Amino acid sequence: MTVDLRTDYLGLALRSPLVASPSPLTGELDGLRRLEAAGVGAVVLPSLFEEQLTHDQLELDRLLETTSEHYGEATSYFPDLEDYNTGPWTYLDHIGQAKAALGVPVIASLNGITPGGWVGHAKRMRDAGADAIELNLYTVATDPRVGAAELEARYLDLITDLRAAVSIPLAVKLSPFFTALANFAVRVEAAGADGLVLFNRFYQPDLDLDNRSVTPRLVLSTSEELRLPLRWIAILFGRVGVSLAATSGVHTGLDAAKVLLAGANVAMMTSALLRHGPEHLQTVEAELRAVMAERDYDSVAQLRGSMSHDAMPDPAGFERANYMRTLMSWASQHQVSPGQAADPDPAPPTGQTAR
Ligand SMILES: Cc1cc2nc3c(=O)[nH]c(=O)nc-3n(C[C@H](O)[C@H](O)[C@H](O)COP(=O)(O)O)c2cc1C
């Protein structure tokens, strides 16, 4: 059985739903070429940060010094941005070189949270050849004086500004930490976005007591993390008109099949490609084809969204019922009585039924 992997993402026609999300791998031409040779559907370049476009180096230094007065080794928070994405101007060259070297769409990434003149850089990215822009709204809401409504309004203003600056497709990469994510997603669409990328993965730093410092800890993901984007893609499919991309926890063809079944247009990968190399994409594609063929799906179009919440009249009720079922499954599988040890890893309860 031939399986048709073609998909549409942000209005771009892709040969495969397997997309390389931003990482050092997409920051190098060699990595990009290897990804394309392995069959990637599109690539997203590493982010260029708002801070790189709004602060000159002196300003950034001042910021680092001020912070370090309070936090000792706080400068370790800040990545060496120039080393990572080579700075705003060389970034444009990277877009141009990537476009010249690849046949698949090249998506540039801007990482920022406040509206401002820096947004105009999106035009230069477009002019350099970017097929689309991904805006990463990576932030941790730490200010107790700023409420959710104010923050969301700020993000929406930023999306509106970016939409006004360029007409190429625009995706927004979100965190899962919104009180009413479905509502915010609808407003992101109304502000002009063409796609949602779910979700940013938060790197939680650790404390080093000996050096009294904060230690950045980058731990690559596992398939276990898939379930958060999986749930939200299933919820949002059919409720928003934009493309949906899953990121966080896609490691295998089965993982990719799951997010497509939930309603994603594409399955994005970083950790698995950093761990096993870009050629791992071939394995994942072969697995995806096999999973689809075994279940008689002959195209991504047919697969997409067939296990979403779309057909469900009461998704919130479904979520509560599933929650209760999950809690009850422990006791029913283990017959736990007080003081008795239980199997620490029970089999999961069964999920929802496909349409
Ligand atoms: C080393 C590294 C660098 C990354 N750089 C970026 C970046 O510049 N911009 C961005 O939006 N995401 C970045 N990410 C996040 C990934 O694109 C991806 O969303 C995340 O790793 C979750 O996907 P995964 O489970 O497949 O790794 C980076 C991840 C890693 C591990």
The ligand as an ORCA input file, in Angstrom:
! r2SCAN-3c Opt
* xyz 0 1
  C      19.524     22.768     21.816
  C      18.147     23.289     21.515
  C      18.004     24.529     20.924
  C      16.718     25.037     20.642
  N      16.580     26.277     20.084
  C      15.335     26.769     19.843
  C      15.164     28.041     19.244
  O      16.120     28.747     18.910
  N      13.895     28.475     19.035
  C      12.794     27.735     19.344
  O      11.669     28.163     19.106
  N      12.931     26.506     19.906
  C      14.171     26.026     20.159
  N      14.311     24.786     20.729
  C      13.091     24.023     21.044
  C      12.789     23.001     19.963
  O      12.565     23.632     18.723
  C      11.571     22.146     20.323
  O      10.409     22.953     20.347
  C      11.717     21.465     21.682
  O      13.000     20.882     21.821
  C      10.657     20.375     21.875
  O      10.709     19.422     20.848
  P      11.426     17.982     21.023
  O      10.702     17.252     22.089
  O      11.312     17.348     19.673
  O      12.847     18.265     21.408
  C      15.578     24.268     20.989
  C      15.751     23.008     21.565
  C      16.999     22.507     21.834
  C      17.127     21.148     22.463
*
